[in-house]
Amino acid sequence: MSHDMSEEKLPESHGSAGHHEVAAHGDPFADPGLPAHEPRRTDIDERAAKRAERQVSLMFVVSMIATVAFIASYVAIDVDKIVYIWPLGHVSALNFALGMTLGVALFLIGAGAVHWARTLMSDHEIPAERHPIEADDEVRADVIEQFRTGAAESGFGRRKMIRNTLIGSMALVPLSGVVLLRDLGPLPEDKLQHTGWDEATEAKPLQLINMNTNLPMKAEDIIQGSLVFAMPEGLTTHDEDFQVRIAKDALMLVRIAPEDIKDETSKEKGFEGILAYSKICTHVGCPISLYEQQTHHALCPCHQSTFDLADGARVIFGPAGHPLPQLKITTDEKGFLVAHGDFDEAVGPSFWERAR
């Protein structure tokens, strides 16, 4: 505070009378009125007001720096790093840095707003008479006028330093939440659109490997009316990521008499009545394992979605939203069943980028 102010600038010399006289003694419902208003130092000394403005702006600026530090900590500090901090002991360096920086950023926005209100905004007490809940046109106009008056008295338009730093700190803080969205997991990119069969090409097809024997299959190995499960060549149960890959790559092969196949497109994708469909249900991704020879229906055991494999694996019952994707197959020069490319659509449950 300034120490060279004259006595007439002290708040005591600027007091004003109360708004109402105190009612007569003995009335239990007397209106006590409002105490006399005493101006603050910042009301009568512009240097004190400027100093308070700088203090509020400094809080908002430091809040912005703390938000930037939050983002920098998230990027720079390893998630497994442990540090010793007295008196907390051994803690995660990342969690400590994120908590401290975000806490400081939010605290200083609040502290700056409170300091602004207590030192620079108008502090005149104004009594509000009781009124009906429903506002009439006059009240609404009065509210708008009070809002404009409050905005003017707050100095929001006049004190540009406070306004700009407040806007800056409030605009930066939400970035903390945006950055945290990265912790939802690895970015999907277009991984959901493709499976391990995507590695197959015309020049280098992938053989269909029987999941029970781990051997490639020929057309004569698939008996009509049977259901055989397959996976792409090169994938083995000993692979570290086997469970992740088989969750998309798994096939079920069924052989149906060509005259019983209703869908011509499905028949063209098959080979001599052998059709290869994704084993992953299009409802929530359960593995399909039940097959009805006479009807050519495949049943998902989780929620009873039923697919007609003789008709493009369309859904005929249950909650699944679309047919099972089909893999186009043929044979190589040795007679083994092979695929020359990926499914023509994504396997498994729906997601928002999916075409259908």
C-alpha positions in Angstrom: 0.0 0.0 0.0 1.1 3.6 -0.5 2.3 5.4 2.7 2.3 8.9 1.4 -1.5 9.4 1.3 -3.1 12.3 3.0 -5.6 11.8 5.8 -8.5 12.8 3.7 -7.9 9.8 1.5 -8.4 7.3 4.3 -11.7 5.3 4.3 -12.8 6.8 7.6 -13.0 10.2 6.2 -15.2 9.1 3.3 -18.0 7.3 5.2 -21.5 8.0 4.1 -24.8 7.7 5.9 -26.8 4.5 5.9 -29.6 3.9 3.5 -32.3 3.8 6.1 -32.9 5.0 9.6 -33.2 2.3 12.2 -36.8 1.7 13.1 -38.3 2.4 16.5 -37.1 0.3 19.4 -39.4 -2.6 20.4 -40.6 -3.4 16.9 -39.6 -7.1 16.3 -39.9 -6.7 12.6 -38.1 -3.4 12.3 -36.0 -2.8 9.2 -32.5 -2.3 10.7 -31.4 -0.5 7.5 -27.9 -0.8 6.0 -24.7 0.3 7.7 -22.9 3.4 6.4 -20.8 2.6 3.4 -17.1 2.8 3.9 -15.0 3.1 0.7 -12.0 0.9 0.2 -8.5 2.0 -0.4 -8.8 1.1 -4.1 -11.9 3.3 -4.4 -10.1 6.5 -3.4 -6.6 5.8 -4.5 -6.0 5.0 -8.2 -2.4 3.8 -7.4 -3.9 1.2 -5.1 -6.4 0.3 -7.8 -3.6 -0.1 -10.3 -1.6 -2.2 -7.9 -4.7 -4.5 -7.3 -5.2 -4.8 -11.1 -1.6 -5.9 -11.5 -2.0 -8.5 -8.7 -5.1 -9.9 -10.3 -3.5 -10.0 -13.7 -0.4 -11.7 -12.3 -2.6 -14.5 -10.8 -4.2 -15.1 -14.2 -0.8 -15.1 -16.0 0.7 -17.6 -13.5 -2.5 -19.7 -14.0 -1.7 -19.8 -17.8 1.9 -20.7 -17.1 0.7 -23.5 -14.8 -1.6 -24.9 -17.5 1.2 -24.9 -20.0 3.4 -26.7 -17.3 0.6 -29.3 -16.9 0.7 -30.1 -20.7 4.5 -30.1 -20.7 4.6 -32.4 -17.7 2.2 -34.8 -19.3 4.4 -35.0 -22.4 7.8 -35.0 -20.8 7.6 -37.0 -17.6 7.7 -40.8 -17.9 4.6 -42.5 -16.5 6.8 -45.0 -14.5 9.1 -42.4 -12.9 9.0 -42.4 -9.1 10.4 -39.6 -7.0 10.8 -38.9 -3.3 9.0 -35.7 -2.1 9.0 -34.9 1.6 6.7 -35.4 3.5 4.7 -37.4 0.9 7.4 -40.1 0.4 7.8 -41.9 -2.9 5.2 -40.8 -5.3 4.6 -40.9 -9.1 6.4 -37.9 -10.6 3.8 -37.6 -13.3 0.8 -37.6 -11.0 2.4 -35.1 -8.6 3.3 -32.7 -11.4 -0.1 -33.0 -13.0 -1.9 -32.5 -9.7 0.3 -29.5 -8.6 0.1 -27.7 -12.0 -3.6 -28.1 -12.5 -4.3 -27.2 -8.9 -2.3 -24.0 -9.1 -4.0 -23.1 -12.5 -7.5 -23.5 -11.1 -6.7 -22.0 -7.7 -5.2 -18.8 -9.2 -8.2 -18.3 -11.5 -10.5 -18.4 -8.4 -8.2 -16.4 -6.2 -7.8 -13.8 -9.0 -11.5 -13.5 -9.4 -12.1 -13.1 -5.7 -9.3 -10.5 -5.3 -10.8 -8.6 -8.3 -14.3 -8.6 -6.8 -13.0 -7.5 -3.3 -10.8 -4.7 -4.5 -12.0 -3.3 -7.8 -15.6 -4.2 -8.3 -18.4 -2.1 -6.8 -19.1 -3.0 -3.2 -22.2 -0.8 -2.6 -24.9 -2.6 -0.7 -28.2 -2.4 -2.6 -31.4 -3.7 -1.0 -33.7 -5.8 -3.1 -37.4 -5.7 -2.4 -39.4 -8.9 -2.5 -41.2 -9.5 -5.7 -43.3 -12.2 -7.4 -41.5 -15.1 -8.9 -42.7 -14.3 -12.4 -40.9 -11.3 -13.8 -42.8 -8.7 -15.7 -41.4 -6.6 -18.5 -40.3 -3.9 -16.1 -38.4 -6.3 -14.0 -36.7 -7.9 -17.0 -35.7 -4.5 -18.2 -34.4 -3.7 -14.7 -32.4 -6.9 -14.6 -30.8 -6.1 -18.0 -30.0 -2.6 -16.8 -28.5 -4.0 -13.6 -26.4 -6.4 -15.6 -25.1 -3.5 -17.8 -24.4 -1.5 -14.7 -22.6 -4.4 -13.0 -20.5 -5.0 -16.1 -19.6 -1.3 -16.2 -18.8 -1.2 -12.4 -16.7 -4.3 -12.6 -14.3 -2.6 -15.0 -14.3 -5.6 -17.3 -14.3 -3.4 -20.4 -12.1 -0.6 -18.9 -9.4 -2.7 -17.2 -8.1 -4.5 -20.3 -5.2 -6.1 -18.5 -7.5 -8.1 -16.2 -9.9 -8.9 -19.0 -7.3 -10.2 -21.3 -5.4 -12.3 -18.7 -8.7 -13.7 -17.4 -9.7 -14.7 -20.9 -6.3 -16.2 -21.5 -6.3 -18.3 -18.3 -9.9 -19.5 -18.8 -9.1 -20.4 -22.4 -6.0 -22.5 -21.5 -7.4 -24.5 -18.6 -9.7 -26.6 -20.7 -6.7 -27.8 -22.6 -5.7 -29.8 -19.6 -8.8 -32.0 -20.0 -8.2 -32.3 -23.8 -4.7 -33.6 -23.1 -5.9 -36.2 -20.7 -8.1 -37.7 -23.4 -4.8 -39.1 -24.8 -4.9 -41.6 -21.8 -8.0 -43.3 -23.2 -5.7 -45.6 -25.0 -3.7 -45.8 -28.2 -5.1 -43.9 -31.2 -7.2 -46.3 -33.3 -6.2 -44.7 -36.7 -7.7 -47.2 -39.2 -6.7 -50.3 -37.3 -10.4 -51.3 -36.8 -10.9 -51.3 -40.6 -8.3 -54.0 -41.3 -7.3 -57.5 -40.1 -4.3 -59.7 -40.5 -5.7 -60.8 -43.8 -4.7 -57.4 -45.1 -1.2 -58.7 -45.6 -2.5 -61.0 -48.4 -1.9 -59.8 -52.0 -2.4 -61.3 -55.4 1.4 -61.9 -55.7 1.7 -63.3 -52.2 -1.6 -64.8 -50.9 -2.0 -66.1 -47.4 -3.0 -69.7 -46.8 -5.9 -70.6 -44.5 -4.5 -72.5 -41.5 -6.8 -75.0 -39.6 -6.8 -73.8 -36.0 -7.1 -77.4 -34.7 -4.2 -78.9 -36.7 -2.2 -75.8 -37.6 -1.9 -77.1 -41.1 -3.0 -75.5 -44.4 -6.3 -76.9 -45.9 -7.4 -78.0 -49.3 -10.9 -77.9 -50.6 -11.4 -81.6 -50.1 -10.6 -81.2 -46.4 -13.8 -79.3 -45.9 -16.7 -81.7 -45.6 -20.2 -80.5 -46.6 -22.2 -79.6 -43.5 -19.2 -79.1 -41.3 -17.8 -75.9 -39.7 -14.1 -75.4 -39.6 -12.2 -72.6 -37.9 -9.2 -71.0 -39.6 -6.5 -68.3 -39.1 -4.1 -66.6 -41.5 -0.7 -68.1 -42.4 2.1 -66.9 -40.2 0.0 -66.5 -37.1 0.7 -69.1 -34.3 -0.6 -69.6 -30.8 2.9 -68.9 -29.5 2.9 -65.3 -30.8 2.9 -62.7 -28.0 0.0 -60.8 -29.6 -2.0 -63.9 -30.7 -5.1 -63.1 -28.6 -5.2 -59.6 -30.0 -4.8 -60.7 -33.6 -7.1 -63.7 -33.5 -9.9 -61.5 -32.2 -10.1 -60.0 -35.7 -8.5 -62.6 -37.9 -10.6 -65.7 -36.9 -12.5 -67.4 -39.7 -15.2 -70.0 -39.9 -15.4 -72.1 -43.0 -18.6 -73.8 -44.1 -19.3 -75.9 -47.1 -22.7 -75.6 -48.6 -24.1 -77.3 -51.8 -23.7 -74.5 -54.5 -27.4 -74.8 -55.4 -28.3 -74.0 -51.8 -26.4 -70.7 -51.7 -29.0 -68.0 -52.1 -26.7 -65.0 -52.4 -24.8 -64.8 -55.7 -22.2 -62.4 -54.4 -21.5 -64.7 -51.5 -21.2 -67.6 -53.9 -18.6 -65.8 -56.0 -16.5 -65.0 -53.0 -16.4 -68.7 -52.1 -14.8 -71.7 -53.7 -16.8 -74.7 -54.8 -19.4 -74.0 -52.1 -16.8 -73.3 -49.4 -17.6 -69.9 -47.8 -15.3 -68.1 -45.3 -17.0 -65.7 -42.9 -15.6 -63.8 -39.9 -16.0 -65.7 -36.7 -16.5 -62.5 -34.7 -20.2 -61.6 -34.1 -21.2 -58.1 -35.3 -23.1 -57.4 -32.0 -20.4 -57.2 -29.3 -17.6 -59.3 -30.8 -18.3 -62.7 -29.3 -16.8 -65.8 -31.1 -19.5 -67.7 -33.1 -19.2 -71.4 -32.7 -22.7 -73.0 -33.2 -23.8 -74.2 -36.6 -27.0 -75.8 -37.8 -26.4 -78.1 -40.9 -30.0 -78.3 -42.2 -30.7 -74.6 -42.1 -27.1 -73.3 -42.5 -27.7 -71.0 -39.6 -24.8 -69.9 -37.3 -25.7 -68.9 -33.8 -23.7 -66.6 -31.4 -23.9 -68.1 -27.9 -23.6 -64.8 -26.1 -26.9 -63.1 -27.2 -28.3 -65.5 -29.7 -27.7 -63.5 -32.8 -28.4 -65.8 -35.7 -26.9 -65.5 -39.2 -27.9 -67.3 -42.4 -24.6 -68.4 -44.0 -26.4 -69.5 -47.2 -27.7 -66.0 -47.7 -24.6 -63.8 -47.2 -24.6 -64.3 -43.4 -27.5 -61.8 -43.0 -29.0 -61.4 -39.5 -32.3 -63.3 -39.1 -32.6 -63.0 -35.3 -31.0 -61.3 -32.4 -29.4 -57.9 -31.7 -26.5 -58.0 -34.3 -26.8 -55.0 -36.6 -25.3 -56.3 -39.8 -24.1 -59.5 -41.6 -20.9 -61.2 -40.9 -18.1 -60.0 -43.3 -17.0 -62.6 -45.8 -13.5 -63.2 -47.0 -12.9 -64.0 -50.7 -11.0 -67.3 -51.0 -9.6 -69.4 -53.8 -6.8 -72.0 -54.1 -3.1 -71.8 -55.0 -1.1 -73.9 -57.5 -0.8 -76.7 -54.8 -4.6 -76.7 -54.2 -4.5 -75.1 -50.8 -7.2 -72.6 -49.8 -5.8 -69.0 -49.8 -6.9 -65.4 -49.6 -5.7 -62.6 -51.8 -6.9 -59.7 -49.6 -8.7 -58.5 -46.5 -12.4 -58.5 -45.8 -14.3 -56.0 -47.8 -15.6 -54.4 -44.6 -14.6 -54.1 -41.0 -15.2 -57.1 -38.7 -16.8 -57.1 -35.3 -19.2 -54.7 -33.7 -20.2 -51.3 -35.1 -18.3 -48.1 -34.5 -19.1 -44.6 -35.7 -16.7 -44.5 -38.6 -18.0 -47.8 -40.0 -19.9 -47.6 -43.3 -22.7 -49.9 -42.1 
